[in-house]
Amino acid sequence: MSKIALITGASRGLGFVVAEALAATHHVVAVARTTGALEDLDDKIQAKGGQATLAPMDITNRDAMAQLCRSIYDRWGSIDLWVHTAVHAAPLTPTGHIDTKDWDKSMSVNATSMGILIPYIAPLLGDTGTAMFFDDQTIGTKFHGPYAASKATQITLARSWAEESKSTGPRVLIETPPAMSTATRSRFHPGEDRTALAHPRDVAATLLPRLLNA
């Protein structure tokens, strides 16, 4: 049976290139809201001889995530890897001017969804699988309030899970990638010199050995 890698947030940036790279050794289940971008990913994976299952779903939709995980269980019984890169990047703003809608969406996508995803996906990983999350250097910096607060919540939960599963599995990894040339970064820093930023593909190449070293 093929190894299975679940990528939440696979339509762009780091999630896209990690999914593409993992397709060399895994059947990729790619989750994102943007169907067109998932189809682009599928084209790249198929061109290299790999296979993917596309799941155009919203990770904040509890029923959709329950359906996804049930479908994965019915088809494969388990997964080997879960890489979580889905994120909402609210516009930069002073803390005193936070927009309620931006705050709610940031917390929903970046934090509250973890209370849905981890309990659903942990049984699929069992005691031998690996989950990977991504910390962010902007946590605690000015103007990043909604994004940073919601990411900090996500990583706090991931760290708790990592501590709880040290002796039992699954293996929970938390990485802090360098600043990358992504759409999320561009929303925060639209005039930034992108040539000085790391390319997501290069970052993915450094992550794969950790992911695959079970």
C-alpha positions as protocol buffer text, in pm:
chain_id: "A"
residue {
  index: 1
  type: MET
  ca { x: 0 y: 0 z: 0 }
}
residue {
  index: 2
  type: SER
  ca { x: 123 y: 352 z: -80 }
}
residue {
  index: 3
  type: LYS
  ca { x: 229 y: 578 z: 201 }
}
residue {
  index: 4
  type: ILE
  ca { x: -20 y: 862 z: 251 }
}
residue {
  index: 5
  type: ALA
  ca { x: 65 y: 1229 z: 312 }
}
residue {
  index: 6
  type: LEU
  ca { x: -209 y: 1475 z: 408 }
}
residue {
  index: 7
  type: ILE
  ca { x: -129 y: 1839 z: 330 }
}
residue {
  index: 8
  type: THR
  ca { x: -366 y: 2103 z: 465 }
}
residue {
  index: 9
  type: GLY
  ca { x: -304 y: 2430 z: 285 }
}
residue {
  index: 10
  type: ALA
  ca { x: -165 y: 2268 z: -31 }
}
residue {
  index: 11
  type: SER
  ca { x: -275 y: 2526 z: -287 }
}
residue {
  index: 12
  type: ARG
  ca { x: 19 y: 2766 z: -264 }
}
residue {
  index: 13
  type: GLY
  ca { x: 348 y: 2854 z: -102 }
}
residue {
  index: 14
  type: LEU
  ca { x: 522 y: 2603 z: 120 }
}
residue {
  index: 15
  type: GLY
  ca { x: 228 y: 2362 z: 125 }
}
residue {
  index: 16
  type: PHE
  ca { x: 225 y: 2343 z: -255 }
}
residue {
  index: 17
  type: VAL
  ca { x: 594 y: 2261 z: -291 }
}
residue {
  index: 18
  type: VAL
  ca { x: 598 y: 2019 z: 5 }
}
residue {
  index: 19
  type: ALA
  ca { x: 305 y: 1833 z: -149 }
}
residue {
  index: 20
  type: GLU
  ca { x: 481 y: 1824 z: -485 }
}
residue {
  index: 21
  type: ALA
  ca { x: 801 y: 1692 z: -329 }
}
residue {
  index: 22
  type: LEU
  ca { x: 628 y: 1428 z: -114 }
}
residue {
  index: 23
  type: ALA
  ca { x: 447 y: 1292 z: -418 }
}
residue {
  index: 24
  type: ALA
  ca { x: 768 y: 1114 z: -516 }
}
residue {
  index: 25
  type: THR
  ca { x: 720 y: 876 z: -220 }
}
residue {
  index: 26
  type: HIS
  ca { x: 360 y: 924 z: -105 }
}
residue {
  index: 27
  type: HIS
  ca { x: 8 y: 944 z: -233 }
}
residue {
  index: 28
  type: VAL
  ca { x: -80 y: 1306 z: -150 }
}
residue {
  index: 29
  type: VAL
  ca { x: -416 y: 1413 z: -12 }
}
residue {
  index: 30
  type: ALA
  ca { x: -416 y: 1786 z: -89 }
}
residue {
  index: 31
  type: VAL
  ca { x: -657 y: 2010 z: 101 }
}
residue {
  index: 32
  type: ALA
  ca { x: -728 y: 2375 z: 23 }
}
residue {
  index: 33
  type: ARG
  ca { x: -1021 y: 2598 z: -66 }
}
residue {
  index: 34
  type: THR
  ca { x: -895 y: 2694 z: -414 }
}
residue {
  index: 35
  type: THR
  ca { x: -987 y: 2427 z: -668 }
}
residue {
  index: 36
  type: GLY
  ca { x: -787 y: 2577 z: -953 }
}
residue {
  index: 37
  type: ALA
  ca { x: -466 y: 2585 z: -752 }
}
residue {
  index: 38
  type: LEU
  ca { x: -518 y: 2226 z: -640 }
}
residue {
  index: 39
  type: GLU
  ca { x: -561 y: 2125 z: -1004 }
}
residue {
  index: 40
  type: ASP
  ca { x: -232 y: 2297 z: -1086 }
}
residue {
  index: 41
  type: LEU
  ca { x: -68 y: 2094 z: -810 }
}
residue {
  index: 42
  type: ASP
  ca { x: -223 y: 1775 z: -944 }
}
residue {
  index: 43
  type: ASP
  ca { x: -87 y: 1850 z: -1292 }
}
residue {
  index: 44
  type: LYS
  ca { x: 266 y: 1888 z: -1153 }
}
residue {
  index: 45
  type: ILE
  ca { x: 238 y: 1571 z: -947 }
}
residue {
  index: 46
  type: GLN
  ca { x: 105 y: 1367 z: -1238 }
}
residue {
  index: 47
  type: ALA
  ca { x: 374 y: 1501 z: -1469 }
}
residue {
  index: 48
  type: LYS
  ca { x: 630 y: 1347 z: -1235 }
}
residue {
  index: 49
  type: GLY
  ca { x: 448 y: 1014 z: -1215 }
}
residue {
  index: 50
  type: GLY
  ca { x: 287 y: 1073 z: -876 }
}
residue {
  index: 51
  type: GLN
  ca { x: -71 y: 1060 z: -759 }
}
residue {
  index: 52
  type: ALA
  ca { x: -286 y: 1294 z: -556 }
}
residue {
  index: 53
  type: THR
  ca { x: -637 y: 1312 z: -420 }
}
residue {
  index: 54
  type: LEU
  ca { x: -774 y: 1665 z: -427 }
}
residue {
  index: 55
  type: ALA
  ca { x: -996 y: 1785 z: -144 }
}
residue {
  index: 56
  type: PRO
  ca { x: -1125 y: 2139 z: -212 }
}
residue {
  index: 57
  type: MET
  ca { x: -1248 y: 2201 z: 141 }
}
residue {
  index: 58
  type: ASP
  ca { x: -1243 y: 2466 z: 414 }
}
residue {
  index: 59
  type: ILE
  ca { x: -1051 y: 2346 z: 720 }
}
residue {
  index: 60
  type: THR
  ca { x: -1280 y: 2548 z: 947 }
}
residue {
  index: 61
  type: ASN
  ca { x: -1582 y: 2343 z: 836 }
}
residue {
  index: 62
  type: ARG
  ca { x: -1617 y: 2071 z: 1098 }
}
residue {
  index: 63
  type: ASP
  ca { x: -1853 y: 1856 z: 889 }
}
residue {
  index: 64
  type: ALA
  ca { x: -1625 y: 1874 z: 584 }
}
residue {
  index: 65
  type: MET
  ca { x: -1322 y: 1773 z: 790 }
}
residue {
  index: 66
  type: ALA
  ca { x: -1513 y: 1486 z: 948 }
}
residue {
  index: 67
  type: GLN
  ca { x: -1613 y: 1369 z: 600 }
}
residue {
  index: 68
  type: LEU
  ca { x: -1255 y: 1398 z: 475 }
}
residue {
  index: 69
  type: CYS
  ca { x: -1106 y: 1200 z: 763 }
}
residue {
  index: 70
  type: ARG
  ca { x: -1375 y: 935 z: 739 }
}
residue {
  index: 71
  type: SER
  ca { x: -1307 y: 901 z: 366 }
}
residue {
  index: 72
  type: ILE
  ca { x: -934 y: 867 z: 432 }
}
residue {
  index: 73
  type: TYR
  ca { x: -1000 y: 600 z: 692 }
}
residue {
  index: 74
  type: ASP
  ca { x: -1237 y: 408 z: 467 }
}
residue {
  index: 75
  type: ARG
  ca { x: -991 y: 414 z: 175 }
}
residue {
  index: 76
  type: TRP
  ca { x: -652 y: 372 z: 343 }
}
residue {
  index: 77
  type: GLY
  ca { x: -711 y: 313 z: 713 }
}
residue {
  index: 78
  type: SER
  ca { x: -437 y: 554 z: 821 }
}
residue {
  index: 79
  type: ILE
  ca { x: -193 y: 822 z: 707 }
}
residue {
  index: 80
  type: ASP
  ca { x: 184 y: 848 z: 747 }
}
residue {
  index: 81
  type: LEU
  ca { x: 231 y: 1225 z: 738 }
}
residue {
  index: 82
  type: TRP
  ca { x: 31 y: 1539 z: 809 }
}
residue {
  index: 83
  type: VAL
  ca { x: 183 y: 1873 z: 709 }
}
residue {
  index: 84
  type: HIS
  ca { x: -23 y: 2176 z: 813 }
}
residue {
  index: 85
  type: THR
  ca { x: 49 y: 2497 z: 622 }
}
residue {
  index: 86
  type: ALA
  ca { x: -300 y: 2648 z: 591 }
}
residue {
  index: 87
  type: VAL
  ca { x: -302 y: 3004 z: 722 }
}
residue {
  index: 88
  type: HIS
  ca { x: -496 y: 3329 z: 708 }
}
residue {
  index: 89
  type: ALA
  ca { x: -284 y: 3643 z: 692 }
}
residue {
  index: 90
  type: ALA
  ca { x: -485 y: 3943 z: 808 }
}
residue {
  index: 91
  type: PRO
  ca { x: -365 y: 4289 z: 696 }
}
residue {
  index: 92
  type: LEU
  ca { x: -109 y: 4454 z: 920 }
}
residue {
  index: 93
  type: THR
  ca { x: -268 y: 4700 z: 1160 }
}
residue {
  index: 94
  type: PRO
  ca { x: -203 y: 4862 z: 1499 }
}
residue {
  index: 95
  type: THR
  ca { x: -356 y: 4657 z: 1778 }
}
residue {
  index: 96
  type: GLY
  ca { x: -593 y: 4940 z: 1865 }
}
residue {
  index: 97
  type: HIS
  ca { x: -739 y: 4931 z: 1514 }
}
residue {
  index: 98
  type: ILE
  ca { x: -798 y: 4557 z: 1470 }
}
residue {
  index: 99
  type: ASP
  ca { x: -1095 y: 4484 z: 1245 }
}
residue {
  index: 100
  type: THR
  ca { x: -1337 y: 4239 z: 1403 }
}
residue {
  index: 101
  type: LYS
  ca { x: -1377 y: 4037 z: 1083 }
}
residue {
  index: 102
  type: ASP
  ca { x: -999 y: 4005 z: 1044 }
}
residue {
  index: 103
  type: TRP
  ca { x: -967 y: 3893 z: 1406 }
}
residue {
  index: 104
  type: ASP
  ca { x: -1246 y: 3636 z: 1376 }
}
residue {
  index: 105
  type: LYS
  ca { x: -1113 y: 3488 z: 1053 }
}
residue {
  index: 106
  type: SER
  ca { x: -756 y: 3474 z: 1184 }
}
residue {
  index: 107
  type: MET
  ca { x: -863 y: 3290 z: 1495 }
}
residue {
  index: 108
  type: SER
  ca { x: -1096 y: 3059 z: 1301 }
}
residue {
  index: 109
  type: VAL
  ca { x: -839 y: 2952 z: 1039 }
}
residue {
  index: 110
  type: ASN
  ca { x: -518 y: 2964 z: 1239 }
}
residue {
  index: 111
  type: ALA
  ca { x: -633 y: 2859 z: 1585 }
}
residue {
  index: 112
  type: THR
  ca { x: -986 y: 2723 z: 1626 }
}
residue {
  index: 113
  type: SER
  ca { x: -946 y: 2484 z: 1333 }
}
residue {
  index: 114
  type: MET
  ca { x: -677 y: 2303 z: 1531 }
}
residue {
  index: 115
  type: GLY
  ca { x: -942 y: 2194 z: 1779 }
}
residue {
  index: 116
  type: ILE
  ca { x: -1116 y: 2028 z: 1484 }
}
residue {
  index: 117
  type: LEU
  ca { x: -821 y: 1892 z: 1291 }
}
residue {
  index: 118
  type: ILE
  ca { x: -598 y: 1745 z: 1560 }
}
residue {
  index: 119
  type: PRO
  ca { x: -869 y: 1526 z: 1722 }
}
residue {
  index: 120
  type: TYR
  ca { x: -981 y: 1407 z: 1377 }
}
residue {
  index: 121
  type: ILE
  ca { x: -635 y: 1345 z: 1231 }
}
residue {
  index: 122
  type: ALA
  ca { x: -452 y: 1205 z: 1537 }
}
residue {
  index: 123
  type: PRO
  ca { x: -625 y: 864 z: 1510 }
}
residue {
  index: 124
  type: LEU
  ca { x: -527 y: 844 z: 1144 }
}
residue {
  index: 125
  type: LEU
  ca { x: -162 y: 905 z: 1233 }
}
residue {
  index: 126
  type: GLY
  ca { x: -170 y: 644 z: 1510 }
}
residue {
  index: 127
  type: ASP
  ca { x: 152 y: 601 z: 1705 }
}
residue {
  index: 128
  type: THR
  ca { x: 387 y: 586 z: 1404 }
}
residue {
  index: 129
  type: GLY
  ca { x: 283 y: 887 z: 1195 }
}
residue {
  index: 130
  type: THR
  ca { x: 436 y: 1234 z: 1182 }
}
residue {
  index: 131
  type: ALA
  ca { x: 269 y: 1576 z: 1200 }
}
residue {
  index: 132
  type: MET
  ca { x: 449 y: 1900 z: 1115 }
}
residue {
  index: 133
  type: PHE
  ca { x: 351 y: 2257 z: 1206 }
}
residue {
  index: 134
  type: PHE
  ca { x: 522 y: 2588 z: 1138 }
}
residue {
  index: 135
  type: ASP
  ca { x: 607 y: 2853 z: 1394 }
}
residue {
  index: 136
  type: ASP
  ca { x: 649 y: 3213 z: 1279 }
}
residue {
  index: 137
  type: GLN
  ca { x: 912 y: 3473 z: 1354 }
}
residue {
  index: 138
  type: THR
  ca { x: 651 y: 3753 z: 1349 }
}
residue {
  index: 139
  type: ILE
  ca { x: 485 y: 3637 z: 1673 }
}
residue {
  index: 140
  type: GLY
  ca { x: 510 y: 3925 z: 1918 }
}
residue {
  index: 141
  type: THR
  ca { x: 613 y: 4186 z: 1661 }
}
residue {
  index: 142
  type: LYS
  ca { x: 424 y: 4509 z: 1598 }
}
residue {
  index: 143
  type: PHE
  ca { x: 125 y: 4531 z: 1364 }
}
residue {
  index: 144
  type: HIS
  ca { x: 90 y: 4151 z: 1332 }
}
residue {
  index: 145
  type: GLY
  ca { x: -164 y: 4120 z: 1614 }
}
residue {
  index: 146
  type: PRO
  ca { x: -445 y: 3900 z: 1472 }
}
residue {
  index: 147
  type: TYR
  ca { x: -209 y: 3680 z: 1270 }
}
residue {
  index: 148
  type: ALA
  ca { x: 54 y: 3648 z: 1542 }
}
residue {
  index: 149
  type: ALA
  ca { x: -194 y: 3586 z: 1823 }
}
residue {
  index: 150
  type: SER
  ca { x: -375 y: 3315 z: 1628 }
}
residue {
  index: 151
  type: LYS
  ca { x: -50 y: 3151 z: 1517 }
}
residue {
  index: 152
  type: ALA
  ca { x: 79 y: 3156 z: 1874 }
}
residue {
  index: 153
  type: THR
  ca { x: -235 y: 2974 z: 1984 }
}
residue {
  index: 154
  type: GLN
  ca { x: -187 y: 2715 z: 1711 }
}
residue {
  index: 155
  type: ILE
  ca { x: 176 y: 2653 z: 1802 }
}
residue {
  index: 156
  type: THR
  ca { x: 99 y: 2637 z: 2174 }
}
residue {
  index: 157
  type: LEU
  ca { x: -151 y: 2360 z: 2104 }
}
residue {
  index: 158
  type: ALA
  ca { x: 98 y: 2181 z: 1878 }
}
residue {
  index: 159
  type: ARG
  ca { x: 365 y: 2198 z: 2148 }
}
residue {
  index: 160
  type: SER
  ca { x: 126 y: 2047 z: 2401 }
}
residue {
  index: 161
  type: TRP
  ca { x: 49 y: 1765 z: 2159 }
}
residue {
  index: 162
  type: ALA
  ca { x: 420 y: 1713 z: 2096 }
}
residue {
  index: 163
  type: GLU
  ca { x: 490 y: 1681 z: 2468 }
}
residue {
  index: 164
  type: GLU
  ca { x: 195 y: 1447 z: 2522 }
}
residue {
  index: 165
  type: SER
  ca { x: 298 y: 1215 z: 2241 }
}
residue {
  index: 166
  type: LYS
  ca { x: 673 y: 1196 z: 2306 }
}
residue {
  index: 167
  type: SER
  ca { x: 661 y: 843 z: 2440 }
}
residue {
  index: 168
  type: THR
  ca { x: 355 y: 716 z: 2257 }
}
residue {
  index: 169
  type: GLY
  ca { x: 352 y: 882 z: 1914 }
}
residue {
  index: 170
  type: PRO
  ca { x: 266 y: 1028 z: 1678 }
}
residue {
  index: 171
  type: ARG
  ca { x: 579 y: 1233 z: 1624 }
}
residue {
  index: 172
  type: VAL
  ca { x: 488 y: 1605 z: 1628 }
}
residue {
  index: 173
  type: LEU
  ca { x: 742 y: 1843 z: 1473 }
}
residue {
  index: 174
  type: ILE
  ca { x: 742 y: 2223 z: 1489 }
}
residue {
  index: 175
  type: GLU
  ca { x: 965 y: 2409 z: 1247 }
}
residue {
  index: 176
  type: THR
  ca { x: 1044 y: 2779 z: 1212 }
}
residue {
  index: 177
  type: PRO
  ca { x: 1122 y: 2840 z: 844 }
}
residue {
  index: 178
  type: PRO
  ca { x: 1308 y: 3152 z: 727 }
}
residue {
  index: 179
  type: ALA
  ca { x: 1122 y: 3440 z: 564 }
}
residue {
  index: 180
  type: MET
  ca { x: 999 y: 3308 z: 231 }
}
residue {
  index: 181
  type: SER
  ca { x: 886 y: 3459 z: -96 }
}
residue {
  index: 182
  type: THR
  ca { x: 517 y: 3367 z: -62 }
}
residue {
  index: 183
  type: ALA
  ca { x: 180 y: 3532 z: -116 }
}
residue {
  index: 184
  type: THR
  ca { x: 134 y: 3552 z: 261 }
}
residue {
  index: 185
  type: ARG
  ca { x: 462 y: 3739 z: 299 }
}
residue {
  index: 186
  type: SER
  ca { x: 368 y: 3974 z: 14 }
}
residue {
  index: 187
  type: ARG
  ca { x: 46 y: 4069 z: 193 }
}
residue {
  index: 188
  type: PHE
  ca { x: 245 y: 4174 z: 497 }
}
residue {
  index: 189
  type: HIS
  ca { x: 535 y: 4341 z: 311 }
}
residue {
  index: 190
  type: PRO
  ca { x: 418 y: 4442 z: -40 }
}
residue {
  index: 191
  type: GLY
  ca { x: 724 y: 4658 z: -120 }
}
residue {
  index: 192
  type: GLU
  ca { x: 986 y: 4415 z: 11 }
}
residue {
  index: 193
  type: ASP
  ca { x: 1283 y: 4301 z: -197 }
}
residue {
  index: 194
  type: ARG
  ca { x: 1179 y: 3943 z: -266 }
}
residue {
  index: 195
  type: THR
  ca { x: 1520 y: 3843 z: -398 }
}
residue {
  index: 196
  type: ALA
  ca { x: 1649 y: 3841 z: -40 }
}
residue {
  index: 197
  type: LEU
  ca { x: 1387 y: 3589 z: 70 }
}
residue {
  index: 198
  type: ALA
  ca { x: 1413 y: 3211 z: 71 }
}
residue {
  index: 199
  type: HIS
  ca { x: 1227 y: 3022 z: -200 }
}
residue {
  index: 200
  type: PRO
  ca { x: 965 y: 2781 z: -62 }
}
residue {
  index: 201
  type: ARG
  ca { x: 1109 y: 2502 z: -278 }
}
residue {
  index: 202
  type: ASP
  ca { x: 1448 y: 2537 z: -108 }
}
residue {
  index: 203
  type: VAL
  ca { x: 1286 y: 2539 z: 234 }
}
residue {
  index: 204
  type: ALA
  ca { x: 1086 y: 2227 z: 145 }
}
residue {
  index: 205
  type: ALA
  ca { x: 1409 y: 2051 z: 51 }
}
residue {
  index: 206
  type: THR
  ca { x: 1545 y: 2112 z: 401 }
}
residue {
  index: 207
  type: LEU
  ca { x: 1223 y: 1989 z: 565 }
}
residue {
  index: 208
  type: LEU
  ca { x: 1186 y: 1661 z: 381 }
}
residue {
  index: 209
  type: PRO
  ca { x: 1470 y: 1478 z: 561 }
}
residue {
  index: 210
  type: ARG
  ca { x: 1304 y: 1552 z: 897 }
}
residue {
  index: 211
  type: LEU
  ca { x: 963 y: 1451 z: 772 }
}
residue {
  index: 212
  type: LEU
  ca { x: 1083 y: 1125 z: 622 }
}
residue {
  index: 213
  type: ASN
  ca { x: 1321 y: 1030 z: 904 }
}
residue {
  index: 214
  type: ALA
  ca { x: 1059 y: 840 z: 1099 }
}
